[in-house]
Every structure is written in C-alpha cells, then in structure tokens.
C-alpha cells in the first residue's frame, strides 16, 4: 500500500471504520482469483529498463555530513569530547550553546539538517546526577539573560506559523513569549539592559537594542568593521574580531554609543602570530580569558589567551582542523568551552577531567564543573536506529534485492508513497527530510541517457499519476514549502492547473482513471471514492469491519484491504462497485486472534493472485507472501531482513518487481 507510514504514525496508527451495511458471504472465501490479463510488451520492456537502470546506478546518499555536534573542552588542558550529538531523532544540527549564569544549565538549538524554521530550543540540566534535555519550543540562537529567568532567541519565518520572524524573549521555562524585533542571533548584555543582535549576513554590522526591542541601532566603528560573533566584556564593551576588509585583530570595543563605537584595547593582532584569520569570540569577564576561532589554510581551530598576558594565543587542539566551527561559549569561571562542529572525523577525545567541587560549593563555576563531569559520563548521543529509510527493489520470482534509493538528494533521507506508473517508465514518490512529511516534495525517478534521474515536481505528498499519464493527484500539507490549502489536489502532469478536491487524504487513481480513492486520517479512518468528472465523493461502507491500513486498488471496483474483525486481522478483496454497500469478495489471509502475524501493508497482483504483505511479529516486521491456491500459511521472504518498519509496498505494472522501503541497516547489493 502506497500511503507512507509517516502518516500512520502521525495519525496514531488510526483505524478506519467502514460503515454498517453489506455482508461477508462464506462462499466468498473460495472465490478464484481474476484471470490474468497482463500488460503489453512495451510496458514490460519499460519496467525492465527502469529496474536494470536502478540496479546498476542506485540513487544513494551524497558524500558529506549533515551533523553538527556539541563539544566541551577544558581550556587549560585542551581535552575535548562530544557531549551532544542528536538530542531527538532527526535533529542532527546542534549549535549555538550558552551557559546559564548559575552554571546549572546549557541552552542550545537543534534542527533537522538546515531546516532552521523547524529548529527547537533545548535546555540541558542535571536531574540527580544525569543530564536531561528539556524542549522549550521553536527557535534558535538562545541566550540567557543575566538573571537566568529570561531567554532571548530568534525565530525564522515558517509557512504554518503566525509568529513574526526575528528576536523574541521568553521565560526560562519556555512560556511568556514576546516579540522584540530585529533579526539575527541575540546576546544579552551582562546588566540585562541591552541585547546585541548579530545579523546572519556577514556584510551587516551587529546592532544593539534595549531589552524591550526599542532603540534598534547598528554599531558603527569608524574605519573598521566588526566580523563574526562578538562576546560581551562589560555592560558597555564587547570583544570582537575587527579589521578593514578582513579581520585583523581581536579587540575590546566600546559600544556605549553604538553610533560612535571605538576600539578601547587591542588584545591580539594577526601580524603578531599565529597567522590565522580571527572569527567568533568567547570571553570570560571574571578571568579575562578569551577564546576565538582562527581560520587557516587547513581549516578552523580554537585559540586561547588572557587579557593583559603578552603571551601569544595558544591553540587548544593537538592537531587537525574543522571545516566549520563555532558557537563558542565559556562557562562561568571561564574553565570550560562549548562549541559546535560538523567535522565527522574530529576525534571523540577524552572528556575533561573535572576536579569535583565540594558539596557546599554552589558557585556558578562549581555548578558548571558538575554539569561537565556528568556530560563526560553520560553524553547525549545519537538515538539507536536508522536515520533514514532506504527503498529496495525485489525481483518477486527470485527474491533478489537491490538498494535503489538511499537519500537520493541532500536532506531527502526518507522516501515513501511509492507507485509505478501504468506505462512502467517512472516511479513516483515523496521525499522528505528525516520523516518530516510536511516538508516533503513530489519526485519521480525515470531514465535519462540510460541512467536513473530524480525529477522534482513540487512540494507535496503521496503522488499518484493517472493511468493516461495526463494528471497527478497528490496531498498538500501545511508547514512546509507549499502554500496550498491542505487536502487532496489534482494537477496536470506539467504542474499547471492545480485545484483542490475538497477532502483531506492521500488520493489514488483507479485503474480506469475515472475515480480517486481517498483515505482520511483519524480514528476511525474513512475512505471515499471520488468521481473525477462529477466531483462527487461517496463514502465506502462495509458491515462489521475496520480498515487499519490504507486500501489499494486491486482491479476495477476492487480494493485490497487489511481489516480488523473482532480481535483478528484479515487481508481481503472488497467489492466497491456500490461503495455504500461494499462486500468482501475474497479473504486472502486471516491472522489468529492472539499472537502470530499482524499485517500492516499489502499489495495484490491480479494476474497471478499473489499477495505480498508486511507484518509485525514480536516487535519486528518482515515481508510475507501468500499464494492464490491452497490453504498453506504465508511464507516469510527470508531475503528481506527484519526491521522496525517495512512499508509502502508497490508492484510494477507487470507484477515482476516489488518496491518497498525499510529502515533496517543496508543489506542489498549496491
């Protein structure tokens, strides 16, 4: 069945109730499968070409990493280790950490890839002696106010939110949000009177405004520019990388009057060595310790120095460089440095060795030390399980497998809602980042110059191409790149003429193209047959059963359905010639009332009468086959490894190939 399990999860594995009329004749169980009437030679040839192309050149994950990890380093010893990697499934880009004034909490943001509009603010604190992550809501670039009771943050515009983009403030528990204005990374001043706003674009200088958002003014430093992210040194001074056309020094800048900012003191010049371009800065007012990012030919590294100490900056890392490094934040007392990096090759390192403070020492520096020690013992690392769904191609006769889609484009790590076109030349699907179905785009795979190519159509989910190839039905969702009203839509194959159908749910064309099967969500779910010409929908009703997965067309006026009847589950063919009085035509498989297989997704080949289905057994899913003749139980397809999820089964038009997706570890030929 082609509806993505993303939707089943989002709907809480909802149950579809199919009315209270119709009958289930016992003789229906003995019905013979329909006579074969396979596709023409041109369709079989098209299927062969596309299948062979995908076998030879699968669309696999691009090189590189999309993960930003948080590290903590002991500035005195240089020891560093990752402490936050993926606090929630899919939120792999962690950054912009900051310490609370009392040293007991760390704030940071976590986003799925570079989808900053979906970023969340996370708070990390000790509960007992173990770190715990608490979600504080949407946002990025969190910054504690000096009282620890208020947080400044930034919001990015998103289609499904009425919240204005820009800088906001909120309570430390995530409540009481208020828009302040400006746009960029906010940083509270030590006295809480002002907020420094660092703009996303490097060409714009940082700005200052008061805590209520008034008096927004850019900082003007005559003859020089402020580069990257500064740090507060006092209520009226910041420490920043400054220079003319490029950053040349780390300096203390007086911003009491942002219109006439002045350099009060130069802490280091690039000409004095080391020869690196300075960038983001962290500063500890208590100790005068300054840490900055220095970029050279090999990449980025961190350098530490003290205000008033003539010694040159000391590199913290023992070797290697990072392609991207930032988010510098010094703990109260200046001993520990937090930062983020996307360097997958950075050594895991050894956690900083912390000299534990006395039980009665509740100073901010002592609290920070306790938190660092706990993170060293129990870091917030990546959850167990796969971070993407792969699409597999199976030869139905030989049961041989190939991995054919494995993150075919950057960010698009979850591919689902698979369907072959009637001519066998294309496969339609939706592709989304990390299962965020509202961000999905409609894609198709076809051969171009003999190789599979991924074709973009538009934002949307659950695409279905009409049998004549002229129209695409799809589901529009809010919260992503689409501006369309949520619901089922139809458009021409070239993307023009899109119009809504007035009902919400994934649409699926009937074999003759006259109707659309639209299945809703909720508990129970309702299924409708939508007459395309008349524009009228009729609800499918059946006596005594609940549909627990989206149905699939099995022929003209015939649906393949997984029913819940009492405490058992059945895979059955439903006659929907009269949708208001649907009837069971044939039962293909019946699961026992207790234990055994729990089917969740199925496809049917009307030519052979073969049924393939995914089912759960003892918490793991497998793929099974039911033959049309005889009372034999379903046979497990051993070539398909057990997995937490197997879904979106799709047969080729000639029934020779099966596509499905799974989040099991890779196991097919590549």
N, C-alpha and C positions, 0 to 999 in steps of 0.2 A: 504494500500500500504506500502511496506516494506522499501522504502528509507527514511532514517532519515530526520526529518525536520531540523537538523543541517545543512545539505547540502542545503536545500531550502533557509535557512536564509543566508548561506554563498554565495549563488548564487544570492541573492537579490530577492527571490521568482520568479525565471526566468520563461519564458513562452516558451513552445515547439511548434514550428510550424510544422505541419505535411503535408508539400507539397501542391500541387495544382492540384491533379488528383483524380479521383474516384467520387462517388456520394452518396447522402443521401436519399434513397427512402423513401417516406412517409409510404409505407406499412411496412417498417421495424419496425415501432413503434408498430405494432400489433403482432410481432412475439412471439411465445410461447417460454418459457424457455426450455433448453435441458432436456431430460428425465433423471431422477435420475439413477445413476449407482455408488452407494456409495462404500466405501472401505470395505475390508473384516473384518471379526470378529476380527482377530488378530490386525489389525490397531486400531479398536475401543477400544479394550481392552488395547492396549498400551497408547492410548490417555487418557483413564480413569485412568490408574495407574499414569501417569505423572501429570495429573491435580489434582488428590487426594493428591499426594505427595507434590505438591506446595501449596495446600490449607493448609495442615497440618503443613508444615515446610517451610514457605517462606524464601527466602534468603534476609535478612534485614541488615540494616546499622550496622557495628560493633560499639562497645562501644568506647567512647573517643571523643576527639575533634581534628579538623584539623585547628582551627582558632587561629591565633596569633594577638592580639590586641595591639595597642599602647596606653599607659597611660601617663599622665602628672601628676607629683606630685610636691607639694610645699615642698621643702626640710626643710623649717623652721617649718611648721605646720604638715607635713605628709599627708595632704589632697591629694587624688589622684582620678582620674576618667579617663575612656577611652575616647580617642579623635579621634582615627582612628580604624575602625573595618573592613571595606571592601570597599575600595575606588572605586572599579569597580566590577561588578558582577563576582563572582568566584574567585577573587584574595583575598583569605582569610588569607594568611600568610603575615602579615606586620611586618617589622623589621628593625633593623639597622638604627634608626633615627639619624640625625645630624642637628645642627643649623647652619644657615649661620652666618658669622662673624658680620653682622649688625643686627642680631636678627629678621629679617623680614621673613625668610623662614625656613621651615623644609624639609629636604630631607628624604626619606625612600624608601625601596623597598617593592613591593607587588607581591606575586607569588600565582598561584593556587596550593594549598597544598604544597607538597615538590618538585614540578617540577621547580627547580631553573633555568633550561635552559629557562623557559618562564617568569622569573621574570622581572618586569619593575621598572624603577626608577621614582618615583613620587615626585613632588615638591608641597608643601602646603604653600600658602601665602594668605594674605588678599587682597580682591578686595572690595573696600568700607569698610564695617565693617563685611564682611562674609568671611570665609575661602573658598578657591578654590584649587582644586587639578589639577595639570597640568602634563601630561605624558611626560617624557623626553627620552623614548626609553628603549631598553633592558638593563638589568644589575641588579646588586645587590651591597650591601655594599657601598653606595655613601658617599663621603667625600668632603666637601668644601675646596678649597684652601683658604689661609688667605686673599686673595684679593676678595673672593666671586665671582670671574669671571670664575673660573675653578673648575671642579669637577673630582675627581678620582672615579673609580668604578671597579667592577670585572665582567667579563663575564664567563659563563660556556659553554663548548662545546655543540653545538646542530647540528643535522644532516643537517638541511636545511640552515645553515649559514656558510659563508666562513670566518667570523670573528674569529681570533685566540682567544682561551681562555686565561684568565689572567687579569692583571691590565691594564686599559685604562684610558685616560683622555679625557675630552670634555669641551666645553664651558658651561656656566650655562644655556643656552637655549637648550642644548642637541645636538648641532651641533659640527662640527670640531673634530670628534673622532680620537684618535691616540693611537695605542698600545704602552704600556710602558714596558711590560714584567712581570715576576714574576707571582705568583698565590696566591690569598687569599684576605683578607679584607684590603684595603688600607686606611691609615690615614695620611693626610698631616701634616707636621711639622709646627709650628707657623710661621716660617720665609719663608715657601714655598720652601726651598731648597731640602728637602728630603721627601720621602714617606715611612712610616712604613707599612710593609706588614705582616699581621698575617695569618699564614697558617691554612688551615682547620683542619689538623690533630694536636692533642694536643702534639704529640711526637716531632714535629719540632719547633725550636725556631723561633720567629719573625725575619724578615730581614729588611734591610734598602737599599734603592737605591735613586739616585738623581731623580729630577722631570722629567728628560728625560728618565729614566729607566736604566741609566748606574750605574756601581759600585754595583751591587746587591750582598749583603753580609749578612749572618746570624749573629745575635747578640750572642756573646759568653760571658757568665757570669760565670767565673771560680768558680767551686764548687757548683753552684746553677743553677736553671732553672727559666725561665720566663713562667708563666702559664696564660692561657686565654688571654683576650684582654686588653692591656695597654692603657694609655692615655698620651699625650704629656704634660709636665710641663713647658718646655722651648725648645728652638731650639736644645739643646743637651742633654736633660734629659726626661725620661718617668717615669710615676708612674705605678707600676705593682705588681701583686701577685707573690712572689718569694719563693723559697724553694729548698729542696733537692729532695726527692722522691715525695713529695706532697707540695702544697703551705702552707707556714707557716707565712708569713708576707706580709704587704703592704709596699713597699719601693720605694724611688726615685733612679733611675738607670741612671748613666752617660753613654750615648751611642755615645759620640763624636767620639770615635774609636770603632766601633762595634766588632772588633776582640778582644778588651780588655775592655769590659764593666765592670763597677764597681758599687757597691752599695754606693751611696753618703749619704743616710739618711734612717733610718727605721721609718716609720710613725706609725706603729702598728704591734704588734706580737699576734698571736693567743693565745699564752700562757698567755697573759695579759687579755684575755677575751674581748668580748664573745667568747665561744668555737665554732666557725664556720670556715669552710674552705673557704678562700677568693677566689674570682674568678674575673670576669670582673670589670674594674675600670673606673670611670669617674672623671675628675679633672678640677677645675677652677683655672687657673693661677692668675686671678685677685684677688680672695678671699682666695686661699689656701684650698678651700673646696674639700673634697674627698668623693665620694660615691662608694661603692663596693657591689658586690653580695656576700652574705655569705650563705653557704650551711650547713645544719644540718640534724639531723635525720628526722625532719618533712618536709623538703623541702628547698626552697630558699627564701631569703628575702633581702631587701636592708638596708645598714648601712651607716651612715654619720659621718664624723669627719672633723676637721680642722687641717691643718699643723701647728705645733707649740703649739697646745692645748693639754694638758695632759689628758683631759677627754676621757674616752673610747668611741668607736663608738656607736652611738645611732641608734636603729632600727627605720625605718620610718613607717612601717606598725604597726597598732594597734593590729593585730592578723592575724592568718592564714599564710599559706605558698603556694608558687608556685612550681609546678613540673619543670617548665622551665622558666627562667627569664634572660633577657639580653638586649643588645642594649642600654646600659646606655649612655646618652648624657646630659650634663649640659648646660643650656642656658648661653649666655653672662651675666656676673654678678653672675652666679652660683646659682640663686634662684630656678629655675625650672628644674626638671629632667624628661627626656623622657626615657621610657623603653618599651620593649615588653614582653608579657607573653601569654602562651596558657592556662592559668587557667580559665576555663569557670565559675568556682564558685567564682572567685575574686569579691568582692562586687563592684557594679557600683560606689559607693562613691560619694562624693560631689566635684564638680570642685573647684580647688583652688580659694580662694577669693583674687582677684587681686586689689591692690591699684593702680588705674589708674594714670599713669604719666601725667604731664602737657602737654598741646597741643604742646608746643615748645620744649619739651624734646624728641630729636631724637637719644638719645644714644642707643647702641645695647641692653642694659638691658631694657630700656623703650619699644623698639620695640618688644622684646621678651614678655614682660608683656602684650602688646596689643594683640599679637597673642594668648597667653594662654587664655586671657579673652574671645576672640572670639570663640576659640575652646570649652571653657566651655559652652558658649551659644548655639553653633551650631556644635556639633561634627560630624565627617564624619563616620556615622554608616552604617550598612548593608543595601543595597538597598531592596526595597519591592519585594516580590515574593519568590518562592521556590528556594532552592539551589540544587535541584536535580529533576530528572524525575523518577517517580515510574512506574513500569509495573503492570498492572492489568489483572486478568483473569475473564472473564464474561461467565456465562452459558447463551447461546443465548436464550434458551427457557424460563428460569425462570427470567433472567436478574439479577441474584445474582452476586455480585462482591467479589473478593478477591485480596488483595495486595500480589503479589508473588515475586517481585524483588524490593528492596529498598536499593540501594547501596550495591550490593552483596559482594563486596570486597573493602577494603580500597582504597580510591581515585576514584573508579569507580562509580560515582554518577549519570551518565547519560547512560542509556541503551536504545538502539534503534535498528532499522533494524531487527525487529523480524520476524522469519519464523519458522514454524513447518516443520519437516522432513516428507517425504512421508510415512514412517512407523509409525509415531506418537510417536516415542520413545524419541525424542530430540527436543529442541527448540534452534535455532541458533540466535545469536545477536551480536552486537558490544557494547562494554562498554568503556566509556571514562571519564576522569576527567572533570567535570564541563562544558561539552559540547565542549571540545577541541577535535574535531573529528580527528585531525591529530595525536593525542596521543592514539587513540582507539586500543583495542585489540579484536580479534575474540574470542568469547566464545560460549560454548554450555551448556545447562542445561539437565541433564539426571539423572535417578535414580541409586543410588548405595547403596546397602544394604537397599533399601526401602526409602531412603531419597534423596531429590534433591541435586545434586552436580554441582558446577560451574567448567567447564573444560576449561582450557586455550589452545588455538591453536597457535596463532601467532599474531603479530601486523597487523592490517588491519581493514577494514570497510565492511559493507554490505555483510555478508557471505550468500551463497546460496548453499545448499547441493544438488547434483544431485539426481534424483529420484531413481537410483540404489544404492545410498549411497557411491559411489566409488570416487567422486571428489567434491571439494569445489571451487566454484567461489567466488571471492572477489575483493574489490577495495583497492589498495595500495595508500597511501598518503605520501607526504614528510613532514618533520618537526617533526616526532615522533621517535619511536623506530625502524621503518622499514628502511632498506637500499635499498629496491626495487624501481625500476623506477615507478613513479606514473602512474596509469592506472588499467584496469581490468586484473586480473590474474586468472589462474586455477591451482590447485594443487591436488595431490592425497589426500584422506581423512586422511592419516597419516602424511601429511605435506610435503612429498617429491615431487620432480618433478615439482616444481612451474615454470610456464612460462607465459609471458605476451601475451595479445591478440592484442596489438597494438592500442587500443582505450581506451579513458578515460570515465569512468562512472560506476555506480553500475550495476553488472550483475545479472540476474535472470534466472534460468534454466526453460525451457519449460517442460510441463508435461511428454513428452516422452523422454526428455533428449537429443534431437538432436540439439537444438538451445539455445542460450542465448539472452535474451532481455537486451540490454544495453542502458541506458538513460543518455545522457550527461547533461551538465550544460550550462548556458548562457541565452541569451535572443535573439531569441527563443532557446528552447532546441530541440535537435534532438534525435530520437530514432532509434536504429538499431537492426536488427535480425542477430545474428552471427551464421553461420553454423559451428558447432564444428568440424566436420570431414573435411570439405573443407577449413576451416579457412577463410571464406569469409563473409563479413558483407554487409547487404543491408539496406538502409535507409527506414523507414516506411513513406509513404506519403499519405495524405488524403486531399481531396478538402474542403476548406472553414472552417477549424477549427484549433485551437491552443490547445495543450495539456498543462495544467497548473499544473499537478502533475504527478509523475512517474506512468506509467501504470503497470498493474498487469495481469498475466496470468489468464484467466477465462475458459480455455479449450484449446484443440488443435487448433492452428491457430486463437485463440480468445483472445483479450485483453480487460480488463476493463479500461476505460479511463475517466478522467474528462476533458471535452472540454470547451473551451471558443469560443462561436459563437456569433459574434457581441458583445453585452453587456450582454448576458446571459451566464449561465454555465449549462452544461449538464453532467450527468453521463451516459455513453453509452458503449455498447459492440462493439468492432471493429473487423471485419474480416480481418486478415492479412495473409491469405493463399497466397496472392500475395501482399507482403509488398509494392511494388512500386505503387499499386493501392488499398490501403486499403479502406474499406467501412464500414459505420455504419450499424450494423445488428439489433440493438435494442436500444432504448433510455429508460433508467430506471428511470431517474428523470431529470426534467428541472426546473431550478431556474428562478424566474422572473427577468426581465431586471433591475429593480431597487429595492433595499431593499431586504428583505427576506433572505433566507439561501445562504451562499456562500460555497459550498462543497470544501474540500481540500484533502481528503484522503478517499479511499473506498476499500471495499473487496466484493467479489461476491461468493455465493455458488451455483454452477451449478446444484446441486441436487434439491434444493428447489426453486431456482430462487430468493432467498432473497439477498438483497443488504444492507450492513451496511456502513455508511459513517460518517465522522467527518465534521462538517460545522461551520462556523462563523456566528453569528447573533448579530449585535450591539456590536461587540468587544469582545464577549465571545464565546468559542467553546463548542459544545455539540455533542453527539452521536445520530445518527438517523437511522431508519430502513425503508426500502421500501419493501413491499410485492409484489410478482410477479403478482397477479391478481387485477384487478380493478383500477380505477383512483384516489384512495384515496391519499391524500398528505402524505409525510413521517411522521413517528411518532417519536417524541422525546423519547429517553430512559431515563426516569427520574432518574434511579438508578445511572447514571453517572453524577457527578456534573459538572457544567460549569467550564471551566478552560481557562487560556490564551492559552494553547496548548494541543491538543489531536492529536496523530499521530501514525504511524507505526502499523496500524491495521493488524492482522494476524489471519486467521481462522485455526482451527485444521483440519486435513485431512477429518474428518467425519462431519465438519461443526457445531459441538455442542458447541465448546468453541471459544471465541474470546480473543486474547491478544491485548493490546494496551498500550501506555504509555501516561502519563499526568503529568503536573507539578502543578496540583491542590493540596491543602492540603490533607493529608491522610484521607480516608473516608471508606476504605473497612475493613472487618473483618481481624484480624491479628492472 
